[in-house]
Amino acid sequence: MSAHPPSPLELEFARCYDQAHARVCGDERPLGLGRRLSLWRDEWLVRRALKVAGEPGLILDLACGAGRFWPVLGEHSNRVILAADPSQDMLNHAQTHHPASLLRRVRTFQSSSFSIGLSANAVDCIVCLQLFPHVASSEARLALLDEFHRVSRDAVILAVRIDSRFKGLQDRLLGSRTQQLQPEPWGQTSRARVEAEFKGAGFEVLSHQDFIPGCAAWRVYVLRKQG
């Protein structure tokens, strides 16, 4: 698996993510109730998405950062996780923050999300939950989706920030979620536009779940590859 130079978008995202993650690691205070509920809801959405995707056995966690979702992705003992990130420093950091029993099933490699260092149809499912929500332009989203279509044999799980009149309410409810673990939200789009982009890239929508039901500002999609 060869490394590919990160795009300017990925470099900026990595910089913001590194800063946010450093703040979290340096804060020894116990997590508040809101943050614990936010983490629980994130994990529930990922478990549900994996079930809809058919419980894939070989997963690529793309732009994985510090491995935030590895414990959930690795809950099935027969699942193998490939994990790619443009920052080798972040991958090295992730290796020190998870138990050895999990890390034995995680193979990390440095790679751009726009040019993944894997062959066509290399994995059962791609999971991209931390980078895709912050991609502002349709052109960049389509470039990512085309690469996802090349590398995945079957499914893609990703998060999207959808324009919503309830966004202010959601941000207040999430509180430190966006301030501590997530970089500032750069990319928001309409449901119609992003779903048209999925179709144009050769995917059908199997399901979607909103972080707050009825308030579609943060949505997790499960897509199936067509053609």
N, C-alpha and C positions, 0 to 999 in steps of 0.2 A: 504494500500500500504506500504509494508515494505521496509526499506532501504537495499541496497546491497553494500558491500565494493567496492570502485572504483578500477579499474585495475591500474597497474603502468603507462600505457599509458594515462589513464584518469587523473591521479594525475599530470603527467607532463604537459598535455594539460591545465588542470585547473590552474596550477601555471603560465604558460605563458599567458593564457587568463586573469587571474586576474591582472598581471602586465600590460598587454596592455590596459585593461579596465581602470585601475587606471590612466594611462597616459592620456587617453581620457577625463576622468572625471575631471582631474586636469588642462586640457588645456581649457582656457576660450576664446581662439581666435575663431572667426567665421570660419565655415568650408569653405575650398577653393572650387573652381569650380570643380576640379577633384574629390574631395571627395564627393561633392553633386551629381555629375553625377554617381559615383560609387554606392552610396546608392540608387539612383533612379533605376539604372539598376538591382541591387540586388532585389529590391522590385518588379520590372516588371517581372523578372524571376520567382519569387515565385508565383505571381498572375497567370501567365501563367501555371505554373505547377499545381496549385490547380484546374484550369479550366480543364486541361487535365485529372486530377484524378477524375473528376466528382463533384467538389465542395463538398468534404466530410464534414459531420456534426460534427464528433468527431475526433479530431486530437491529436496526441501525438507529442509535440515538444521535441525532445530528445537531451540531452546535450545542453540545451537551453541557458545557461549562464545568461546574464542579460536581456533576453527576447527581443533580438534584432529584432526578426521577429513577435512578438506578435501583433503589430498594423496591420500588413498585414494579418496575420492569422485570426484576429478578425474582419476584415472588413465586413463579413457577420454576421448579428446580431444573427442569430440562430445557429451559430457555437460554440461548446464548445471545449476548449483547455486544455488538460492535458500537464503539463510541468515538465520534469524531468531533474535533473542535479546531478552529484556526489558531488557538493559543496553546502551544506545548506547555507553557508554564501552568495554565489552568488544568490541563490533563494531568500533569505531575502532581498538582495540588489535590486533585480529585482522588488520586491513588492513596493518599494519606488519610482520607476522611470516610472510608467505608471498610467494613469487616473483610477479612481475607477470604471467607467463604463466598462472599459476593464477588470480590475482585477476580477470583479464579474463573468466573464466567463472563468477565468483561475484557474485551480486547480494544485498547485505545489506539488511535492514530490521528496525526495532525492532518487536517484537510479543510479546504474551503468548501462551504455548502453549495457553491455555484459550480464547482468542478470536483466532484467527489472521487477520491482515489480508489474506486471499486469498479469492477466490470459491470456490464449490463445484466439486469435481473439477478443481482448478487444476493439480495436479502428478501425475506418474506414481507417485511414491513419497515417503513421509515417513520420515525417519531421526531417531529420538529416542533417543540413547544415553546422554546425560549427566543429563537431568532425571528421566525415568521411573523409573529404579531407586531413586530417593530419595522416591518418592511413597508415603506410608504408608497412606492410607485408600483403601478400595474406592470410595467416592464420588468422590474426586478422580481416581482412575485412570479410572473410567467417564466422567467429564467430559472428560478428555483423549482417550479413545478415541472418544467421540462426535464430537469436533472433528476428529480424524484421519480418521474415516469421511466426514465432510463434505468435507474438502479434498483427500484423495487419490482419484485415479481408480482405482487398482489395489492398491498394496501399501503396507505399513508395516513398517519394521524398527526394533525397539526392544530395549532391554536390561531385564532384570528381576532383582531379587535374590530368590532362592528360599530359603525356610527349608531348612536342611540341617544334619544332624548333623556334617558335615564343614566347616562354616563356619570354625571356629577354625583348622583345618589350612590352608584356603585363605587366610585372612588372614595367617597366618605366612609362607606361600609368596609372597604378593604383596608383603608388607612395605610399602615406601614407596609402593606404588601408591595405597592408600587414604589414606595420610598426606600425600602430596605433591600429586597431581593431583586426587584425588577428595575431595569433602566427606565428612563422616562418614555412614555408611549409615543413612538414616532408615527406609526402607521395605523390609520383607521380607514375603513372602506365600507361601502354598503354591502348588504347581504347579496343583492342581485348581482353586483359587479363581481364580487369574489367567487360566487358560485358559477358565473359565466366563465371566469378564468379557469376554474377547475374543469369545466366541460371542454373548454378550448384546448387545455393541456392533455386531454384524454382520460379524465377521471369522472366517475359518477359518485354522487354523495350517498353514502350508506346511512349516515346518521349525523346529528349534531346535538350537542348539549351545551347549555349556557351556564356560566359560573353561577349566576343568580337566575333561576327560572323566571321567564317573562321579562328579563332585562338583558338583552343580547349584546352587551358591550364586550364581553370576553367569552368566546365560543370555541369549543373543541369539535373539530370535524373528523369523521372517518371517511376516507375516500377509497374507492376501488379502481384499480387500473383497468382501462379498456384498451382493446386492440393489441 
